């Protein structure tokens, strides 16, 4: 996992490898999904939410607070 810091104007800078993996260019739109204390960035497209992503988001929603500690760096 990579640690990031929120900049003075609230911005996050993604590593070039992450940007390349998702095809994000400057100005790319992303969906911010908040799930029980976790924030996820999802590429925003005109396509409906893929079933796999919807299922993964449901799993995040079900994840109890006790288990979230496993994801901290």
RAKA-V219390 format. One record per pair of residues at least 24 apart in sequence whose C-alpha atoms are under 10 Angstrom apart, sorted by the first residue. I is the first residue (numbers start at 1). GAP is how many residues later the second one is. If there is no record, write none. Layout:
i: <I/I>
gap: <GAP/GAP>
//
This chain:
i: <1/1/1/2/3/3/33/34/34/35/35/35/35/35/36/36/36/36/36/36/36/37/37/37/38/38>
gap: <70/71/72/71/69/70/24/26/27/24/25/26/27/28/24/25/26/27/28/29/32/24/28/31/27/30>
//
